[in-house]
Amino acid sequence: MNDLMPFLVGSALLLAITLFVLLRPLWRPPGGRAADPQSSPLTQQQANAAVYREQLAELERDWAAGQIAQAEYEAARDELNLRLIQDVESLDAAAASEASMGDGARGIRKPWAMTWSLVLALPLVAGLLYATLGEPRALNPQALVQASDPAGELTPEKLTAMATALIKRLQEDPNQAEGWLMLGRVQRARGQLQEAADAYAKVLSLAQDDEVQIERAELLAELQRGSFAGEPWAIIQQVLARDPQHLSALMLAGSASFTELNYRSALRFWERAREVVASDSPDAPALDRAIGEARDKLGLPPIPPRALNKADPSQRALTITGRVSLVDELKSQVAPTETVFVYAVPVSGSRRPVAILRATAAQLPLDFVLDDSQSMGGDPLSAMEEVTVMVRISKSGNAMAQAGELGVRVTPVKPGAKGLNLMIREPLR
């Protein structure tokens, strides 16, 4: 029922918009005023796009949580994109119909018969047409993919037609961020990854959106044959620096780490994601399974899924974020493969890190997030009043500090601090 409601609400909204467009000229008095800008085709297209964005967002949440397979997700997503293109074209036709009906309706004083005919007939005709010519199975993505009728499949020819229609529309109006996003997804489904990446870049030049950034990071990793090294990881880190609880970023970071066999990092990201997801959320079971698999890879005992959600919500925001950079004069002295450690230690007493992050020099400048999930045991970051934040570049990758290593330290820093600027200018002392 949850999957069906957005479609029904969207259909009702589109039906109401269409009736308004068709009926308004009939009731406009002779010599009536110019058309209300709120009923323009552009506004109708925006309302249409908003409905489909909601459906796409819910579909993407199901896919990210592992409730549907990749093939099911792509088929359902592309079907939604195709329906949106067709609806936008129908709205253009409706706008032209409005203009012609407006001229013919002048002089009709009370068009009750026409009004009730449209109100009663349009929903019935729309339902019959959708049942006959549409794709009712699209309401259920699994049924759509599993159906054996080849006529219902999203063929390469259909994808090509979708791409062609979108390109034509964007040539006429290149400032439609939603259109570029749909084009990027269609091109990705066609396997045209570079064209998809160009479309995503255009989206982000028009409107900054962290969800689109994460989608682009995933696409760039595809272009790199599954590797998240370089820009994909940098994008994930940037999004998490802005929003440490960004669910899509945490999920992708965990999946990327798991793919790279870095199970400990995957576990940290997924456990952070689990704190964001409510226990009764449909995303929770799939995330618990992923956490369990990561723990199994690390030889850790399984834990009850709900135990992951017992962290005090007041502690979740106690993170430290910032950026690590290296001055240009020292870049020639550092190899891209050298290890960069970013960590927090108590201001006094034990020098054991309460949170530590490991990266490579190739990722500099690096946007970082330190939090309780990166604890090495003992007191977590959230239990500290003040800490010292340190960065060092290790040629050996050894966790123990060595004399002469480049680095920087800032002290004291309170947990919850954001936007630290850590510029490495000299060796640590």
N, C-alpha and C positions, 0 to 999 in steps of 0.2 A: 504494500500500500504506500510506503514511503517513496518508492521509486515512481509510482504512478501520479502522486499528488502534484509534483512540479509540472508535469506535462498537462494535467487537467487545468491547473491554475493558469498556465501559460496559454493554453488553448482558449480558455474563457476570456482572458485578457485580449488576445488577438481578435477574437470574435467581436468583443465590445468595441474595439478600435475600428474594425471594419464596418460595423453597423453605424458607428458615429460618422465615419467618412461618407457612407452612402446616404444616410438620412439627413444630414445637415443641409445639403443643398435643397432638399424638398421643402424644408421648413424655413429657409431663408427668405425674407420678404423680397419682392421685386426691387431691383437696384440695391440689393443688400451690400453690406460692408465687405471688404476684402477678407479673404479666408483667414481664420484664426491661425497664427503661427504654431500654436500648440498642436494642430492637427496636420502639420506638414509631413510629407513622406519621410523626411530625415528623422523627425521625432518618433514616428512609427517604427522606423528601422531600429532606432536606439532602444525602444521598448522591446521590440522583437529580440534584439541581441541580448538584452538583460535577462530575459527568460531563458535563453539558451545558455548564457554563461552560468546561470544557477544549475541547469541540468548538467553541464560539463563539469562544474566544480564537484557536484555530488558523485558523478561518475569517476572523476579523478581520485576522490577520497576512497572510493571502493577499491580502485586499482592499487593505490598506495598501501592500503591496508591488506592487500592480498586476497580480497574477497572475489575478485574476478581475475582471470588470466590476461596476459598481455594481448593475445589475439582477440579476446572478447572485448577488452577495453578499446583497442584500436578500431575494431569494426563498429562498435556502438558510437564512439566519438566521431568517426567519419560520417556515419549516417546522420548524426545530429547536425554536423556542418553542412551536409547536402540539403537537409530540410530547411536550414536557415537561409541558404542561398535561394532556394525556391520560394520561400516566404517573402524574402526581400523583393524578388522580382514581381511577385503577386501584388505587393504593396505599391510598387511603381505603377502597375496597371490600374490599381484601385484609384490612385491619385488622378490618373488621366480620365478615368470613368467619372470621378467627382466633378471634374471641370465640365465635361459634356452634359452631365445630368443637371448641373446648376443652371445652364442656359435654357434647357428645356423645361425646367420646373417653374420658371417665372410665371406668375399669374395663377398658379394653383394655390388656393387659399388654405385648405385644410386637407392634406393628402393622407387621411387616416387609412384608406384601403391599401395604398402603397406601403405605408409605414408598417402595418400589421403583417402584410404579406412578406416583407423583408425580415421582420423580427422572427416570424414563425418559420419561414422557408429557409433562410440562410443557415441556421444551425443544422437543420435536417439535411439540406443539400451538402453542407460541409462534411457531416458525419458519413453520409453515403459515399461521397467522393473519396474520403480518406480510407474507408473500409474497402473500396473497390480499387483505387489507384495508389493509395499510400502504403505504408508499411506498419501495420498494427504491432507486429512483433518487435518493432524498435522500442516499445515500452518495456520490454524485457531483454536486456543485452544478451543474456545467456541463450535465450530462445532464438534470438536473431542469429547468433553464431552457429548454434547447433542445428538450425533448420536445414533440411536437405534440399530445399527448393533453390536451384542455382539462380533463378531470376531475382531472388532477394539478396544476393551477395553484392558487396560493394566491389565491383570489378575495377581493374586498372583503367578501363575506358571511362567509368564514372568518375574516378579520381582525377583523371586528366581533364574531364569536362568541368569538374569543380574548380580545378586550378586555373583553367582558361577563363572561366567566368569571374573568378576573384581577381585575376590579373587585369582583366578588362575594366572591372569596376574600380580598382585601385589606380589605374591610369587616369580615370576621370576624376577621382577624389583621393589623392595619395595621403591624406591626413587622417585616415580611418585606422586607428590603432587596432580595433577589433578585427577589421578585415585583414590586416597584416598578420595578426595572430592566427586567424583561421587558415590563411595561405601557408604560414609556416607549418601548421599541423598537417595540412593536406600534402604539402611537399615532402614532409617527413614520412607520411604513410606511403607515398610513392617511391620512397628510397632516394629522393633528391635532397640529400642531406645538406649540401652546400647552399642550395637555393633556400632550404628551410632556415639555415643559420642566418642568411642575409635577411629573410623576412623577420626573424626574431630581433635582429639588430635594429630594423626599422621600427618595430613595435616599441623598443626601449628608447629610441630616439624621440618618440612622440609622448610616451608616458612611462615613468618608472614604476615598476611593479615587481615586488620580490617573488611572487609566484611565477611570473614569466621568467625572471632571472634563473630560478631553480630549473624550470623547464629547459631553458637555454643551456644551462650547465650540463644537464643530462644529454642534450643533443650534441654538445661539443665533445663529450666523452665518447659518444657513438662515432663521431668523426675521427677520434683518436683510437678507434678499435677497442673501445671499452676502458681505456685508461683515463683516470681522473686527474692525472698529473698536470700541473700548470694552471691554466685559466679555470677549468671546471672546479677544482678545489678552491681556488682563490674566490670564485663567485660564492660558493657555499659559505666560506669563512666570512665574507663581507655581509652576507644576509644574516648570519648568526651574530655578527658583531652588532648589527642594527637591532636584531630581535633574537635574543638567545633562546626563545621558546618557539621559534618559527617551525611549525610541525613538518612541513614539506622539506625544509632544509635539513632538519634532524633525521628524517626518514631517509633522505637521499644520502646524507653523510654516512649513516649506518650501512646502507646497502653498498655504497662505494667502498667503505672500509672492509666489509665482508668479502666483496669481490676480490679485493687486493690481499685477502687472507690475513688482514689485520683484525683479528676477532676481538681483541681487547678494546680497540677503538670503536668497532661496530657496537659492542655491548654498551660502551659509555654513551654513544649517541642515541641508541634505542632506549636506554633507560631514561635519558633526559626527555625523549619523546613520550615515553610512557607516563611521566609526571604531568605532561600537558594534557593527555587524553584521559577523560573521565572513565571510571571503572565500568559504567554502563554504556559506554560508547561502542558502536559496532566496529570501530577500529581496534579496540582493546584486545580481543582474542588473537587476531593476526599478529599484533605487535608482541604479545606475550609469547607466541610461538617463535617469533624471530629471536627474542631475547633468550628463550630456552635453548634454541639451536646454537647461539653464540656461546652461551655458558657451557654447553656440551662440548663445543670445539676446544674450549679452554680447560676442560676437565673439572669444571665447577659443578657443585650439586645443584639440582633444580630448586627453584623457590616458588612458593605460591604466587600466581600472577598478581593478586591484589596487593601483595606485600610491596610491590614496586611503587604503589601509589600512596604509601603512608608518609611520605616526606611532608614536613610541615610546609604548607603553601607560603607562609611568610618568609621561608628561607630560600625559596626558589629564585627570587629576584636578586639574591646576594651573589652577584657575579662581578668580575672585573673585566672590562673590555678596553681595547685600544689597538694601536698599530705599531709594528716594529719595522724600522727602516734602517738602511745602511748608507752612510755618506758615500758620495761618488768616489772620493779619493781612496776608499778602502775596497771598492768592489773588485779590483784586479787582484787583491790578495786572498779572495774567498772563492773557492770552487763551488759550483752549483750543488754538488752532492754533499757538502758539509752539513752537519746537523745543527739545527737551531733549537735551543731549549728556551721556553718561556715558562717561568714558574714563580710561585709565591711562597715565601717562607715567613715564619713568625718574626716579628721585629726583635724579640729577645728570646732567650732560651734555646730550644731545639732548632736546628737548622734543617730539619726534615721538611721537604716541600709539602704544603697542604693542598696544592693543585699544580699540575705540570702539564705542559703541552709540548709535543715534539713535532718539528717540521724540517724542511730543508732550505738551504740558502736560495735555491731556485724559486721559492715561493715568496721571497722578499720583494716589495714590502708586503707584510703579512698582517691581516686583521685577525685579532685573536680574542678568544673568550676563555676565561678561567672560572671554573665553578666546582661544586662539590663532586661532580661525577669524575673529576680528574684527580681525586685524592689518592694518596699512596698508603692510606691507612692512618689510624690515629685521628686527631682532631681535623675536621673538614674546614674549608675556607670560611663557611658561614659561621663557624664558632669563634673566629678571630675578631678582635677589636680593630687591630691594625696589622698590616703585613708589609714586607718588602717585596716588590716585584722586580725580578731579575731576568735578563736575557743574556745568553752567551752562545757563541758559535764554536762548535767543537769539530776539529778536524778528524778526531778518532771516533766520534759518536759515543764516547764514554760519558756515563752519567755523572762521574766525579769530575769536579772542576780541575782544570790544568792551568799552570802558570802561563801568562801571556795570551790567554784566549780573549778575543774581541768580545765586548759585551757592554751592558749598561744596567744600572739599578736605580730604582726610585723608591724612596721611603720617607715617611710612612704613607701607606695607602689604605683607605678603609674599604672593606668589602662593599660592593655596590657602586664603586667608582666606574665611570665610563669615559671613553675617549682619551685614554692615556696615549701620549706621543713619545715612544721610546726610540730615539735615534742613536744608533751605534756609531761612536766617533773614535773610540780608543779601546785598548785592552782593559779588562776588568782589573781592579786593584783590591 
